[in-house]
Amino acid sequence: MDAATPVEQQERETYLARTPASAALFARARDVLPGGDTRTGTFHAPYPLFVAEGDGCWLTDADSRRYLDTLYNFTSLLHGHAFPPIVEAIRAQAARGTVHGTANALQVELAEVLRARVPSVERLRFCNSGTEATLGAIRAARAFTKKPAILKMAGGYHGSHDAVAIAMSAAPSDLPPGITPGVAADVLIGGFNDLDRTATLIRRHRDRLAAVIVEPMLGSGALVASRAFLEGLRAVTAECGVLLILDEVITFRLGVGGLQGAFGIRPDLTSFGKIMGGGLPVGAFGGRADVMATFDPSRAGSIGHSGTYNGNATTMAAGLTALAHFDAAAVAALNATGDRLRARLNDAIAREDLDAVVTGYGSLMQLHLTAPPVTTPEAALAADLRFVKLMHLALANRDVFSSTRQLYVVATVMGEAELDHFAGAFAEALAVVARARRATSPVL
Ligand SMILES: Cc1ncc(COP(=O)(O)O)c(C=O)c1O
C-alpha cells in the first residue's frame, strides 16, 4: 500500500490529540480483550472511541468531547439515546423485576403488535439477538421441510452463527476460521440482485434446499433489493418447495411492516431484531403458523428453543414503547428525512466531483467511494477502503461519530440543526478525501 499522504497523517494525528482518554482505555483493554476488542464491527485503527454517555443524538466520549451520532448502535436506537419514554418504561419494569422466569403479558402484547404490523408473521418467538433470530428461522425451515441446505447471498449479513458466517463478503474467500467444511457443504451462495444466477441454483438444488435467506436491503452497503429480484425469489422458492426467509433485522424500520410491507412481498418466515427491543438486546422470528408450529412444545418432536432472557419483561416493555412512538406517520416522516439527507450528501459528492455515491432507502444509507451505479455487493467492492477509513476519522475530527464503513442512520430525534451539522461535516470530510485521493493519483 502507498505511504500515508500528509492529509491522512494529519487526520490521524488530530484524532490522537483529541482522544487521549480513549487511547489509555484502549491500552488497558488490550490486556484483557483480544486486540482490545469485543465487537469486530466497532473496531478500527488506531483505536475506537470510548464513549461515556449517550443523550438524544449525541455521544460524549471519555475525554468529554461531544459527537453527533450517525450510527445509533448500528440502527437499533430508533429514537436516539436515553429516549425519555423508553428510560421510563425500563425504570418502571426494572422496579417490578427485569425477568421472571416464566411467561408474561408483555410478550403477548409485543407479539400482537408485530403481527398487526407484519401480517406474514402469523406466529413468532422471541430471542435475544438478530443472530439467534436467523438461526431460529433457519432451524424452523430445516425442520419443516426436512431438507438440510440453505441459500444465502454473497455479501449478505445475518449475524454470527456458523451457517451464515459463510460469504459475508462478496469477495471470493476461503472458509472463515472456525467454520467446518461440513457446515459449508449445506450453504449455497446466490447473487444479490442477480435473479438468473440465484434462481438457477434454487432450481438445481431444490431437493436439498430448505430455505433462501435474504435481506430486502443489504445492510452491508445499504443496497436495496430490486422488486423484480424479491418477486422472482418469492416465485421460484414457492415453485420449488423452498421457504423464503426475509431478514428484516435492520429493515423493519423502513416501513410500518418492514420492507416486505413496502414491497408487497409475503415471505414464509421473517427475522427481526434491533429497533423492536427499544435499545435492549432482542431478536424475534416468525411467519407461517404451520412452519412455526415446529416449535410448539405441546407437540411431540418439537424443536427445543430456550433462552434465559427470551421475551424478558424489560426488553418487551422497551420494545413496546419504541414501537408505540413509531406509527405510520412517524415511519413516513423518518423515511422522508432520510431521503432528504441522502440527496444532500449526494449533492456534496457532486460538488467535489468525486467517484462516489450514497445508496440506501429512507433512514438508512451508506457512502461508497467508487463510481456509481452501486447496486450489488460486487460493485461495492471496488470502493477504496483506505479512503473510507479516512472519511471515518475525518468525520470524528469534526465531531461526528460514524460507522467505520460509513453506514449512516437517521434517528427520529434528529432535527434540522443535527442534520445541518452532519451535512456540513460530511462535505468537509469529503474534501479531505478528495485531497488525499489527488495526492495518490498518478500524474498523467
Ligand atoms: C440483517 C441482519 N441480520 C442479523 C443481524 C444480527 O443481529 P445481532 O447483531 O443482533 O445478532 C444483523 C446485525 O447487524 C443484521 O443486520
The ligand as a Tripos MOL2 file, in Angstrom:
@<TRIPOS>MOLECULE
LIG
   16    16     1     0     0
SMALL
NO_CHARGES

@<TRIPOS>ATOM
      1 C1        -29.6870   -8.1820    8.5560 C.3       1 LIG1
      2 C2        -29.0990   -8.6140    9.8680 C.ar      1 LIG1
      3 N1        -29.3700   -9.8300   10.3500 N.ar      1 LIG1
      4 C3        -28.8890  -10.2610   11.5290 C.ar      1 LIG1
      5 C4        -28.0860   -9.4450   12.2880 C.ar      1 LIG1
      6 C5        -27.5360   -9.9380   13.5890 C.3       1 LIG1
      7 O1        -28.1240   -9.2420   14.6350 O.3       1 LIG1
      8 P1        -27.3990   -9.1920   16.0720 P.3       1 LIG1
      9 O2        -26.2110   -8.3040   15.9150 O.co2     1 LIG1
     10 O3        -28.4510   -8.6290   16.9690 O.co2     1 LIG1
     11 O4        -27.0280  -10.5920   16.4100 O.co2     1 LIG1
     12 C6        -27.7860   -8.1660   11.8420 C.ar      1 LIG1
     13 C7        -26.9230   -7.2770   12.6400 C.2       1 LIG1
     14 O5        -26.4710   -6.2430   12.2210 O.2       1 LIG1
     15 C8        -28.2960   -7.7320   10.5930 C.ar      1 LIG1
     16 O6        -28.0140   -6.5370   10.1130 O.3       1 LIG1
@<TRIPOS>BOND
     1     1     2 1
     2     2     3 ar
     3     2    15 ar
     4     3     4 ar
     5     4     5 ar
     6     5     6 1
     7     5    12 ar
     8     6     7 1
     9     7     8 1
    10     8     9 2
    11     8    10 1
    12     8    11 1
    13    12    13 1
    14    12    15 ar
    15    13    14 2
    16    15    16 1
@<TRIPOS>SUBSTRUCTURE
     1 LIG1         1 GROUP 0 **** ****
